[in-house]
Amino acid sequence: MKKILLLGVFALGTYTASAQCTTTNATSCQCQNQSQTNCSLLPDITISWQAINNGGYIEYSQTSTDVTYNQGPNAGRLRVTGSTPNIGHGPLTARGVDSLGQRWFICGTDTFTINDPNSSQTFVCPNGDPNPHQIIFQRVYQKSGNTMTYYERPAGTMTYHPTHGHNHVDQWDVHTLRIDNGDPNPLNWPIVGTGQKMGFCLMDYGQCGASGYIGHCRDDNTVFNQGNTLINSDFPNWGLGGGQYNCSQIEQGISSGWTDVYGKHLDGMWINIPPGTCNGQYYIVFEVDPNNNFLEENDGNNYTAVPVTLTLQEAPGNGIYLISADRNPVICPNENITLTATAGTAFLWSTGDTTQSIIVNQPGTYTCDVTNYCGVGTATFTVYATSTTAPTSADDTVCSGYSLTLNANGAGTLRWRDNLGNVVGTGTSYTTPNLNASTFYTVESVTTQSDSTYATPHNKNMGSGGNVTSAQYEIFNVYTACTLLDVRVYANNAGNRTIQLQDSAGNVLQTTTVALVAGDQRVPLNFNLTPGNNYRLAGTGTTNLFRNDGGVSYPYDVAGVVRITNSSGGLARYYFFYDWHLATTNEVCVSNQTTVNVFVDPCLGLGGNTLFSNSIQVAPNPSNGQFTVNFDAPVRNDVAVQVTDLVGRVVYADIMQNVQGRNTRDINLQSLSKGVYLFSLVYEGKAYTQKIIIE
């Protein structure tokens, strides 16, 4: 195995001819521009409205007890079918192995490769992730006269799904339930509910001209009930790709003139209808390859919108109106938060805005009046602000060669920095090192806001399962320090249960024993989690708790915080602990900095001349650089005049020789930059220093 930086374009390959228009022979292949003989033969992926409209969806009520397909209760689901025809001149070819026989894996921020041309090896990331994202290489075929070549390019990722036994292309499609707001582009319509399906395995499922698939392939699938039907003979390069693509980990794809179909009966092929959604006219909106990972002839036809009338949801007047946010509700100064109201046909915010989403940067309570099929309702959301008032502190003076303790007052954690911006300490005080030149420090207030989140699976409804009495555990990684506050369990009987946090070897890190009642309940844990891999959350002794053995699909993520990767019983089982409640630090606010000047006095000699010191006057101060110095010299002597900046550089120097009595000296420093300087008079071998300001 070797760690390597991913580059953009990969090796060319050339094959010998064996037919007239195949991936090895370009003789009779046609370019998209028929006048050309040299071109890239690109795919063009679309999404069929007919596959959805003709029995391709089924609605379930929020209280449905249907468990058809063994993928958990269907309550609140709108199951949908997706058919993705390739109407382009070339195949969509997605490879898990590049032309050099390498497989590429993403582990955190690193990329790793292994030499595995047959895609037969098991790869586990160094951080313990057993199912990392694997980079896809799109193979693009090129016609050069009669010769066929290809090049490969990265095109997103795919992930191995152990419950399906093959790789799914990540982010292949997005399916949503929306309300038509009059915008000509359905991708801009308000979203009511979103789908679960994140990827397909790509395969040649049916020919465009074959029975059962006629009408799936059209020259325009973006508009419902529109577009001319395409059959096999309408494709000049029909079948290019071979018509044999399947769910192989080496190569998947869709040949020209073929379609891939994922039916509504398959795991994840549904849209979640939010509770409180009212009956009415909506649209199922499908978008394929939403991130444009694959190179195509046309990226503008990758969607469709199909009308659907919901009849099993709430009656008008019973709707639920909510406002969601794109982040936690606590903001720092100069930060924004996006608020999005329940989907509707009209919106009126307390700010006066009339869009579904608004961006705000001030704390307060926001409301939105939403009009939809339920009627008109008001949703409310409160945005909070964390105090970030700059701390207070005062300048100070220290003798050369000595340290000084600086003090400050403020909210949160006070953080000190030196004059180069380096963090040098925290707390209400900071002791400097020994100083030989004047300098400055800054102090700022750091306020953190903790929030909580919940990890999937939220409940046991993912599929089949039952109670077991044996000791078992879930395996998980921690990426950010957090606290596991509590979990949900289903107990078969009342009694004490012991739950442990263990390391990867089974050593007990934290433990608690709780008294459970029979049934569904939450269990307090308060386990502190630190970053690391392959921790175990274990039920020990005689557990008699519910576990799933159907519908399980690892990993379960709270992005950037925790990933549940496996169980003691393998990838087909999920044990005991649902809806993990995690407390995380979601927001850190930093105040403006307060500058603290430290003046270094040479402190020459011992003691000082009090009469001389008390007589010194500098005026005006602050000044524009012109000021007058007055002092009384009790004993005739020389007086040295010196001005330095805060890093100790001398910017002005002079000597008044053989002076006594009252003396006045005019000084002009208008050539200096605005700022703080140190003014010193040296008399009888001792320096008398004070701060002056030029503004």
ROLOPA-887012 format. One line per field, with one value per residue (C-alpha): residue in three letters; z, y, x. Coordinates in steps of 0.25 Angstrom, whole numbers, padded with zeros to 4 digits, always signed. Layout:
! residues N
aa <- [ALA, ...]
pz <- [Z, ...]
py <- [Y, ...]
px <- [X, ...]
//
This chain:
! residues 695
aa <- [MET, LYS, LYS, ILE, LEU, LEU, LEU, GLY, VAL, PHE, ALA, LEU, GLY, THR, TYR, THR, ALA, SER, ALA, GLN, CYS, THR, THR, THR, ASN, ALA, THR, SER, CYS, GLN, CYS, GLN, ASN, GLN, SER, GLN, THR, ASN, CYS, SER, LEU, LEU, PRO, ASP, ILE, THR, ILE, SER, TRP, GLN, ALA, ILE, ASN, ASN, GLY, GLY, TYR, ILE, GLU, TYR, SER, GLN, THR, SER, THR, ASP, VAL, THR, TYR, ASN, GLN, GLY, PRO, ASN, ALA, GLY, ARG, LEU, ARG, VAL, THR, GLY, SER, THR, PRO, ASN, ILE, GLY, HIS, GLY, PRO, LEU, THR, ALA, ARG, GLY, VAL, ASP, SER, LEU, GLY, GLN, ARG, TRP, PHE, ILE, CYS, GLY, THR, ASP, THR, PHE, THR, ILE, ASN, ASP, PRO, ASN, SER, SER, GLN, THR, PHE, VAL, CYS, PRO, ASN, GLY, ASP, PRO, ASN, PRO, HIS, GLN, ILE, ILE, PHE, GLN, ARG, VAL, TYR, GLN, LYS, SER, GLY, ASN, THR, MET, THR, TYR, TYR, GLU, ARG, PRO, ALA, GLY, THR, MET, THR, TYR, HIS, PRO, THR, HIS, GLY, HIS, ASN, HIS, VAL, ASP, GLN, TRP, ASP, VAL, HIS, THR, LEU, ARG, ILE, ASP, ASN, GLY, ASP, PRO, ASN, PRO, LEU, ASN, TRP, PRO, ILE, VAL, GLY, THR, GLY, GLN, LYS, MET, GLY, PHE, CYS, LEU, MET, ASP, TYR, GLY, GLN, CYS, GLY, ALA, SER, GLY, TYR, ILE, GLY, HIS, CYS, ARG, ASP, ASP, ASN, THR, VAL, PHE, ASN, GLN, GLY, ASN, THR, LEU, ILE, ASN, SER, ASP, PHE, PRO, ASN, TRP, GLY, LEU, GLY, GLY, GLY, GLN, TYR, ASN, CYS, SER, GLN, ILE, GLU, GLN, GLY, ILE, SER, SER, GLY, TRP, THR, ASP, VAL, TYR, GLY, LYS, HIS, LEU, ASP, GLY, MET, TRP, ILE, ASN, ILE, PRO, PRO, GLY, THR, CYS, ASN, GLY, GLN, TYR, TYR, ILE, VAL, PHE, GLU, VAL, ASP, PRO, ASN, ASN, ASN, PHE, LEU, GLU, GLU, ASN, ASP, GLY, ASN, ASN, TYR, THR, ALA, VAL, PRO, VAL, THR, LEU, THR, LEU, GLN, GLU, ALA, PRO, GLY, ASN, GLY, ILE, TYR, LEU, ILE, SER, ALA, ASP, ARG, ASN, PRO, VAL, ILE, CYS, PRO, ASN, GLU, ASN, ILE, THR, LEU, THR, ALA, THR, ALA, GLY, THR, ALA, PHE, LEU, TRP, SER, THR, GLY, ASP, THR, THR, GLN, SER, ILE, ILE, VAL, ASN, GLN, PRO, GLY, THR, TYR, THR, CYS, ASP, VAL, THR, ASN, TYR, CYS, GLY, VAL, GLY, THR, ALA, THR, PHE, THR, VAL, TYR, ALA, THR, SER, THR, THR, ALA, PRO, THR, SER, ALA, ASP, ASP, THR, VAL, CYS, SER, GLY, TYR, SER, LEU, THR, LEU, ASN, ALA, ASN, GLY, ALA, GLY, THR, LEU, ARG, TRP, ARG, ASP, ASN, LEU, GLY, ASN, VAL, VAL, GLY, THR, GLY, THR, SER, TYR, THR, THR, PRO, ASN, LEU, ASN, ALA, SER, THR, PHE, TYR, THR, VAL, GLU, SER, VAL, THR, THR, GLN, SER, ASP, SER, THR, TYR, ALA, THR, PRO, HIS, ASN, LYS, ASN, MET, GLY, SER, GLY, GLY, ASN, VAL, THR, SER, ALA, GLN, TYR, GLU, ILE, PHE, ASN, VAL, TYR, THR, ALA, CYS, THR, LEU, LEU, ASP, VAL, ARG, VAL, TYR, ALA, ASN, ASN, ALA, GLY, ASN, ARG, THR, ILE, GLN, LEU, GLN, ASP, SER, ALA, GLY, ASN, VAL, LEU, GLN, THR, THR, THR, VAL, ALA, LEU, VAL, ALA, GLY, ASP, GLN, ARG, VAL, PRO, LEU, ASN, PHE, ASN, LEU, THR, PRO, GLY, ASN, ASN, TYR, ARG, LEU, ALA, GLY, THR, GLY, THR, THR, ASN, LEU, PHE, ARG, ASN, ASP, GLY, GLY, VAL, SER, TYR, PRO, TYR, ASP, VAL, ALA, GLY, VAL, VAL, ARG, ILE, THR, ASN, SER, SER, GLY, GLY, LEU, ALA, ARG, TYR, TYR, PHE, PHE, TYR, ASP, TRP, HIS, LEU, ALA, THR, THR, ASN, GLU, VAL, CYS, VAL, SER, ASN, GLN, THR, THR, VAL, ASN, VAL, PHE, VAL, ASP, PRO, CYS, LEU, GLY, LEU, GLY, GLY, ASN, THR, LEU, PHE, SER, ASN, SER, ILE, GLN, VAL, ALA, PRO, ASN, PRO, SER, ASN, GLY, GLN, PHE, THR, VAL, ASN, PHE, ASP, ALA, PRO, VAL, ARG, ASN, ASP, VAL, ALA, VAL, GLN, VAL, THR, ASP, LEU, VAL, GLY, ARG, VAL, VAL, TYR, ALA, ASP, ILE, MET, GLN, ASN, VAL, GLN, GLY, ARG, ASN, THR, ARG, ASP, ILE, ASN, LEU, GLN, SER, LEU, SER, LYS, GLY, VAL, TYR, LEU, PHE, SER, LEU, VAL, TYR, GLU, GLY, LYS, ALA, TYR, THR, GLN, LYS, ILE, ILE, ILE, GLU]
pz <- [+0000, -0003, +0001, -0012, -0016, -0026, -0039, -0049, -0062, -0064, -0074, -0088, -0093, -0107, -0111, -0124, -0133, -0132, -0138, -0145, -0133, -0120, -0109, -0117, -0131, -0135, -0150, -0151, -0138, -0140, -0133, -0127, -0138, -0150, -0158, -0149, -0149, -0137, -0124, -0110, -0109, -0097, -0089, -0087, -0074, -0072, -0062, -0067, -0064, -0069, -0060, -0048, -0054, -0058, -0045, -0040, -0027, -0015, -0003, +0012, +0023, +0035, +0043, +0033, +0039, +0026, +0026, +0012, +0006, +0020, +0021, +0033, +0035, +0022, +0031, +0025, +0012, -0002, -0009, -0023, -0035, -0043, -0057, -0063, -0078, -0085, -0098, -0102, -0113, -0103, -0091, -0076, -0071, -0056, -0052, -0038, -0043, -0052, -0064, -0056, -0047, -0035, -0026, -0019, -0005, +0003, +0018, +0024, +0017, +0011, -0001, -0002, -0013, -0014, -0026, -0028, -0043, -0039, -0028, -0019, -0007, +0006, +0009, +0023, +0026, +0036, +0044, +0045, +0035, +0028, +0017, +0012, +0000, -0013, -0024, -0037, -0051, -0062, -0075, -0087, -0101, -0112, -0127, -0135, -0149, -0148, -0136, -0122, -0110, -0096, -0084, -0070, -0061, -0046, -0045, -0030, -0021, -0018, -0005, -0002, +0004, +0011, +0012, -0003, -0006, -0016, -0018, -0020, -0027, -0016, -0019, -0032, -0030, -0021, -0020, -0013, -0011, -0015, -0018, -0031, -0028, -0043, -0045, -0059, -0052, -0043, -0036, -0030, -0024, -0009, -0003, +0005, +0008, +0003, -0001, +0006, -0007, -0008, -0019, -0029, -0034, -0049, -0059, -0073, -0067, -0080, -0094, -0099, -0109, -0101, -0096, -0082, -0085, -0097, -0093, -0082, -0093, -0098, -0105, -0094, -0080, -0073, -0075, -0071, -0082, -0093, -0101, -0113, -0110, -0114, -0117, -0121, -0135, -0131, -0125, -0136, -0126, -0119, -0110, -0109, -0096, -0098, -0092, -0081, -0070, -0056, -0041, -0042, -0033, -0045, -0055, -0055, -0065, -0075, -0090, -0100, -0102, -0089, -0076, -0061, -0052, -0037, -0033, -0022, -0015, -0013, +0000, +0001, -0011, -0003, +0000, +0015, +0016, +0028, +0039, +0037, +0022, +0017, +0005, -0008, -0021, -0021, -0030, -0029, -0034, -0038, -0041, -0046, -0044, -0036, -0034, -0049, -0045, -0059, -0072, -0081, -0094, -0087, -0072, -0073, -0075, -0062, -0055, -0057, -0049, -0048, -0042, -0030, -0022, -0007, -0001, +0012, +0020, +0028, +0025, +0023, +0036, +0043, +0037, +0045, +0042, +0045, +0043, +0041, +0041, +0033, +0046, +0061, +0066, +0073, +0064, +0067, +0062, +0047, +0045, +0037, +0039, +0028, +0033, +0024, +0026, +0024, +0009, +0003, -0008, +0000, +0011, +0019, +0030, +0041, +0034, +0022, +0013, +0004, +0001, +0007, +0013, +0018, +0023, +0036, +0045, +0057, +0070, +0072, +0070, +0055, +0050, +0036, +0032, +0022, +0012, +0007, +0005, +0021, +0021, +0027, +0039, +0047, +0050, +0060, +0062, +0072, +0068, +0080, +0081, +0090, +0097, +0091, +0098, +0098, +0112, +0119, +0124, +0126, +0122, +0131, +0133, +0137, +0140, +0129, +0131, +0139, +0137, +0139, +0142, +0133, +0138, +0130, +0132, +0123, +0119, +0115, +0114, +0113, +0102, +0102, +0090, +0088, +0078, +0067, +0069, +0076, +0087, +0100, +0111, +0116, +0128, +0135, +0137, +0129, +0134, +0123, +0121, +0125, +0116, +0111, +0102, +0102, +0095, +0095, +0097, +0093, +0101, +0095, +0100, +0095, +0097, +0094, +0091, +0093, +0086, +0084, +0073, +0070, +0062, +0053, +0054, +0063, +0065, +0062, +0050, +0040, +0038, +0045, +0059, +0072, +0087, +0090, +0104, +0100, +0103, +0090, +0085, +0074, +0069, +0066, +0063, +0070, +0062, +0071, +0086, +0091, +0102, +0100, +0108, +0106, +0097, +0094, +0097, +0096, +0108, +0108, +0123, +0135, +0143, +0144, +0131, +0131, +0119, +0117, +0108, +0104, +0096, +0083, +0092, +0101, +0113, +0121, +0120, +0126, +0132, +0137, +0143, +0140, +0145, +0133, +0131, +0120, +0107, +0100, +0108, +0109, +0117, +0123, +0121, +0121, +0115, +0111, +0097, +0092, +0077, +0074, +0066, +0069, +0082, +0087, +0093, +0100, +0107, +0117, +0125, +0122, +0113, +0108, +0099, +0085, +0073, +0058, +0048, +0035, +0028, +0035, +0026, +0032, +0034, +0043, +0044, +0051, +0041, +0047, +0061, +0062, +0052, +0056, +0047, +0051, +0062, +0070, +0061, +0048, +0038, +0037, +0051, +0060, +0075, +0086, +0086, +0077, +0075, +0082, +0088, +0087, +0093, +0084, +0084, +0072, +0073, +0077, +0077, +0079, +0083, +0078, +0084, +0095, +0094, +0106, +0105, +0114, +0116, +0120, +0128, +0129, +0144, +0144, +0158, +0171, +0176, +0169, +0170, +0175, +0172, +0158, +0155, +0161, +0153, +0139, +0130, +0116, +0109, +0101, +0102, +0093, +0083, +0068, +0070, +0075, +0090, +0101, +0113, +0126, +0138, +0150, +0151, +0166, +0163, +0151, +0141, +0127, +0124, +0112, +0104, +0098, +0090, +0087, +0080, +0087, +0081, +0087, +0075, +0078, +0069, +0075, +0084, +0089, +0101, +0109, +0115, +0128, +0132, +0146, +0151, +0142, +0128, +0116, +0103, +0090, +0083, +0069, +0065, +0054, +0045, +0053, +0050, +0059, +0072, +0086, +0089, +0102, +0106, +0115, +0122, +0128, +0140, +0150, +0143, +0145, +0134, +0137, +0126, +0122, +0111, +0100, +0089, +0075, +0068]
py <- [+0000, +0014, +0028, +0037, +0050, +0049, +0055, +0060, +0051, +0037, +0028, +0026, +0012, +0007, -0006, -0014, -0015, -0026, -0020, -0007, +0001, -0004, +0000, -0006, -0002, +0012, +0010, +0012, +0020, +0034, +0047, +0056, +0065, +0056, +0065, +0061, +0048, +0050, +0053, +0048, +0039, +0044, +0039, +0047, +0042, +0046, +0042, +0037, +0043, +0031, +0021, +0030, +0033, +0019, +0012, +0017, +0022, +0018, +0027, +0022, +0030, +0034, +0023, +0012, -0001, -0007, -0014, -0018, -0020, -0023, -0009, -0004, +0002, +0010, +0020, +0034, +0029, +0032, +0020, +0024, +0017, +0023, +0020, +0027, +0025, +0028, +0035, +0039, +0035, +0028, +0019, +0024, +0015, +0016, +0008, +0005, +0000, +0010, +0006, +0003, -0007, +0002, +0005, +0018, +0020, +0033, +0032, +0045, +0056, +0045, +0037, +0023, +0013, -0002, -0011, -0019, -0021, -0031, -0023, -0035, -0029, -0024, -0010, -0003, +0011, +0013, +0020, +0007, +0011, -0003, +0004, +0016, +0024, +0019, +0028, +0025, +0027, +0030, +0024, +0033, +0026, +0034, +0032, +0036, +0032, +0016, +0015, +0015, +0020, +0025, +0033, +0033, +0044, +0044, +0045, +0045, +0033, +0020, +0012, -0003, -0006, -0019, -0022, -0021, -0028, -0018, -0003, +0009, +0021, +0032, +0044, +0038, +0043, +0052, +0050, +0061, +0064, +0079, +0089, +0097, +0111, +0116, +0116, +0109, +0101, +0090, +0089, +0103, +0099, +0098, +0085, +0078, +0064, +0058, +0044, +0034, +0028, +0033, +0024, +0013, +0002, +0005, -0006, -0009, -0012, -0010, -0006, +0007, -0001, -0013, -0017, -0010, +0001, +0008, +0022, +0022, +0028, +0042, +0053, +0062, +0056, +0069, +0073, +0063, +0057, +0063, +0058, +0049, +0034, +0028, +0013, +0005, +0009, +0024, +0023, +0023, +0016, +0008, -0002, +0004, +0000, -0015, -0015, -0024, -0014, -0019, -0017, -0021, -0014, -0013, -0007, -0002, +0007, +0009, +0006, +0016, +0013, +0006, +0010, +0006, +0004, +0005, +0001, +0006, -0007, -0006, -0001, +0014, +0017, +0026, +0041, +0044, +0051, +0060, +0059, +0070, +0070, +0072, +0065, +0073, +0074, +0072, +0068, +0057, +0063, +0054, +0059, +0050, +0053, +0066, +0069, +0067, +0057, +0050, +0057, +0057, +0063, +0071, +0074, +0082, +0070, +0062, +0064, +0062, +0066, +0057, +0062, +0054, +0056, +0052, +0047, +0039, +0051, +0062, +0069, +0084, +0091, +0081, +0085, +0086, +0098, +0099, +0107, +0100, +0105, +0102, +0102, +0103, +0115, +0122, +0132, +0141, +0155, +0156, +0142, +0138, +0127, +0122, +0120, +0111, +0110, +0099, +0097, +0105, +0114, +0127, +0132, +0145, +0146, +0156, +0163, +0166, +0155, +0146, +0135, +0121, +0124, +0136, +0140, +0147, +0152, +0157, +0150, +0150, +0142, +0141, +0137, +0133, +0132, +0120, +0117, +0103, +0092, +0092, +0107, +0118, +0115, +0122, +0116, +0122, +0121, +0128, +0132, +0134, +0142, +0139, +0150, +0154, +0167, +0170, +0169, +0180, +0182, +0193, +0196, +0194, +0197, +0187, +0189, +0184, +0169, +0166, +0159, +0165, +0159, +0165, +0164, +0165, +0164, +0158, +0147, +0133, +0128, +0140, +0137, +0144, +0146, +0153, +0164, +0153, +0148, +0135, +0129, +0130, +0127, +0126, +0132, +0145, +0147, +0145, +0146, +0151, +0146, +0155, +0167, +0176, +0184, +0190, +0182, +0179, +0167, +0165, +0158, +0153, +0146, +0133, +0128, +0114, +0109, +0094, +0088, +0074, +0065, +0051, +0039, +0030, +0020, +0027, +0015, +0000, +0002, -0001, -0015, -0029, -0032, -0038, -0039, -0045, -0048, -0049, -0038, -0030, -0017, -0006, -0002, +0013, +0024, +0037, +0049, +0061, +0061, +0060, +0054, +0042, +0047, +0036, +0025, +0019, +0004, -0006, -0015, -0029, -0028, -0019, -0020, -0015, -0014, -0011, -0002, +0000, +0009, +0000, +0002, -0007, -0018, -0018, -0011, -0004, +0011, +0016, +0008, +0010, +0001, +0006, +0000, -0002, -0004, -0013, -0006, +0007, +0017, +0026, +0022, +0033, +0030, +0043, +0036, +0045, +0042, +0046, +0044, +0030, +0018, +0005, +0008, -0001, +0002, -0011, -0017, -0027, -0039, -0044, -0032, -0037, -0024, -0023, -0023, -0022, -0033, -0027, -0013, -0010, -0002, +0003, +0013, +0022, +0036, +0049, +0056, +0060, +0055, +0040, +0029, +0015, +0005, -0009, -0018, -0031, -0039, -0033, -0023, -0030, -0027, -0014, -0016, -0010, +0005, +0015, +0030, +0033, +0047, +0054, +0068, +0075, +0089, +0095, +0110, +0117, +0132, +0141, +0156, +0168, +0168, +0178, +0183, +0183, +0192, +0188, +0199, +0195, +0205, +0203, +0206, +0211, +0213, +0211, +0220, +0233, +0248, +0251, +0266, +0264, +0253, +0261, +0273, +0266, +0271, +0267, +0275, +0274, +0259, +0253, +0263, +0264, +0261, +0275, +0276, +0283, +0277, +0285, +0280, +0285, +0280, +0282, +0279, +0284, +0272, +0267, +0262, +0252, +0252, +0240, +0234, +0220, +0212, +0200, +0190, +0198, +0205, +0219, +0229, +0242, +0246, +0258, +0264, +0276, +0279, +0285, +0289, +0294, +0300, +0301, +0296, +0296, +0288, +0288, +0275, +0272, +0258, +0260, +0252, +0239, +0230, +0231, +0222, +0220, +0224, +0224, +0238, +0237, +0248, +0242, +0250, +0246, +0232, +0229, +0229, +0235, +0230, +0232, +0229, +0239, +0238, +0244, +0245]
px <- [+0000, +0005, +0000, -0001, -0006, -0018, -0016, -0026, -0024, -0020, -0013, -0017, -0021, -0022, -0029, -0029, -0041, -0052, -0065, -0070, -0074, -0070, -0060, -0049, -0053, -0058, -0060, -0075, -0077, -0083, -0079, -0089, -0085, -0087, -0077, -0066, -0058, -0050, -0057, -0060, -0072, -0079, -0091, -0104, -0111, -0126, -0137, -0150, -0163, -0171, -0164, -0169, -0183, -0187, -0188, -0174, -0179, -0187, -0191, -0192, -0200, -0192, -0199, -0197, -0193, -0188, -0175, -0174, -0160, -0154, -0148, -0155, -0169, -0173, -0181, -0179, -0172, -0174, -0167, -0162, -0155, -0143, -0140, -0127, -0126, -0113, -0117, -0103, -0093, -0084, -0085, -0085, -0073, -0070, -0058, -0053, -0040, -0031, -0024, -0011, -0019, -0019, -0031, -0032, -0038, -0041, -0038, -0040, -0032, -0022, -0023, -0018, -0016, -0014, -0010, -0023, -0027, -0037, -0043, -0042, -0035, -0042, -0037, -0038, -0034, -0023, -0033, -0041, -0052, -0056, -0064, -0057, -0061, -0054, -0051, -0058, -0051, -0060, -0054, -0057, -0056, -0050, -0052, -0040, -0044, -0046, -0037, -0043, -0035, -0039, -0035, -0039, -0043, -0048, -0063, -0067, -0067, -0074, -0076, -0077, -0091, -0089, -0104, -0105, -0092, -0087, -0083, -0092, -0088, -0089, -0099, -0104, -0118, -0126, -0141, -0150, -0164, -0167, -0178, -0178, -0176, -0177, -0162, -0159, -0148, -0153, -0140, -0143, -0157, -0159, -0155, -0165, -0158, -0145, -0141, -0132, -0125, -0111, -0106, -0108, -0100, -0100, -0104, -0110, -0124, -0132, -0132, -0139, -0146, -0150, -0163, -0166, -0156, -0161, -0164, -0153, -0143, -0147, -0140, -0145, -0149, -0149, -0164, -0175, -0182, -0173, -0161, -0160, -0159, -0145, -0143, -0131, -0131, -0131, -0117, -0105, -0096, -0107, -0101, -0087, -0082, -0086, -0099, -0093, -0090, -0094, -0091, -0076, -0066, -0057, -0066, -0080, -0088, -0100, -0098, -0103, -0118, -0119, -0125, -0123, -0135, -0136, -0150, -0159, -0157, -0142, -0136, -0135, -0144, -0154, -0156, -0159, -0172, -0171, -0182, -0192, -0191, -0205, -0212, -0211, -0204, -0188, -0177, -0167, -0154, -0142, -0128, -0117, -0102, -0106, -0091, -0088, -0077, -0078, -0074, -0087, -0092, -0102, -0102, -0115, -0125, -0122, -0135, -0150, -0163, -0175, -0188, -0194, -0206, -0205, -0217, -0213, -0207, -0213, -0226, -0226, -0224, -0216, -0202, -0189, -0181, -0166, -0154, -0140, -0126, -0114, -0106, -0107, -0115, -0104, -0096, -0084, -0083, -0082, -0087, -0100, -0110, -0120, -0134, -0143, -0158, -0168, -0170, -0182, -0188, -0185, -0177, -0177, -0165, -0165, -0154, -0163, -0156, -0165, -0156, -0155, -0141, -0135, -0121, -0120, -0108, -0115, -0120, -0135, -0148, -0152, -0166, -0171, -0186, -0186, -0198, -0199, -0209, -0212, -0216, -0208, -0199, -0188, -0174, -0164, -0149, -0140, -0126, -0116, -0103, -0091, -0085, -0072, -0069, -0054, -0047, -0042, -0027, -0017, -0003, +0009, +0023, +0035, +0050, +0059, +0062, +0050, +0036, +0022, +0009, -0002, -0017, -0030, -0045, -0055, -0065, -0062, -0047, -0037, -0026, -0013, -0004, +0010, +0013, +0014, +0000, +0005, -0004, +0005, -0005, -0020, -0027, -0029, -0014, -0001, +0013, +0023, +0037, +0048, +0047, +0059, +0051, +0037, +0026, +0011, +0002, -0013, -0024, -0037, -0049, -0053, -0067, -0072, -0086, -0089, -0100, -0106, -0109, -0114, -0108, -0115, -0122, -0132, -0140, -0142, -0151, -0140, -0144, -0146, -0140, -0142, -0138, -0125, -0119, -0104, -0093, -0091, -0086, -0086, -0072, -0070, -0060, -0059, -0054, -0057, -0057, -0072, -0081, -0090, -0101, -0112, -0117, -0130, -0132, -0143, -0143, -0151, -0152, -0150, -0136, -0122, -0113, -0099, -0094, -0079, -0070, -0058, -0046, -0043, -0037, -0049, -0043, -0053, -0052, -0065, -0077, -0091, -0102, -0116, -0130, -0139, -0154, -0159, -0161, -0155, -0147, -0135, -0123, -0114, -0099, -0091, -0079, -0068, -0062, -0049, -0044, -0040, -0044, -0051, -0057, -0068, -0082, -0085, -0097, -0091, -0096, -0110, -0115, -0129, -0130, -0135, -0125, -0128, -0124, -0130, -0129, -0116, -0107, -0094, -0088, -0096, -0091, -0091, -0082, -0069, -0073, -0076, -0077, -0083, -0076, -0079, -0084, -0079, -0089, -0084, -0089, -0103, -0107, -0109, -0109, -0117, -0113, -0121, -0122, -0109, -0110, -0097, -0093, -0083, -0076, -0083, -0079, -0066, -0067, -0055, -0056, -0048, -0034, -0030, -0015, -0007, +0006, +0018, +0028, +0042, +0049, +0065, +0064, +0078, +0085, +0078, +0067, +0064, +0064, +0049, +0050, +0055, +0045, +0033, +0037, +0036, +0025, +0022, +0011, +0002, +0001, -0005, +0001, +0003, +0018, +0021, +0022, +0030, +0038, +0039, +0048, +0056, +0070, +0074, +0089, +0097, +0098, +0096, +0082, +0080, +0067, +0063, +0050, +0048, +0037, +0031, +0041, +0052, +0057, +0063, +0055, +0061, +0073, +0079, +0088, +0085, +0099, +0102, +0088, +0083, +0070, +0057, +0059, +0050, +0052, +0043, +0043, +0038, +0035, +0024, +0032, +0029, +0017, +0005, +0006, +0011, +0026, +0034, +0040, +0052, +0061, +0074, +0079, +0090, +0091, +0076, +0065, +0052, +0042, +0027, +0018, +0015, +0005, +0006, -0007]
//
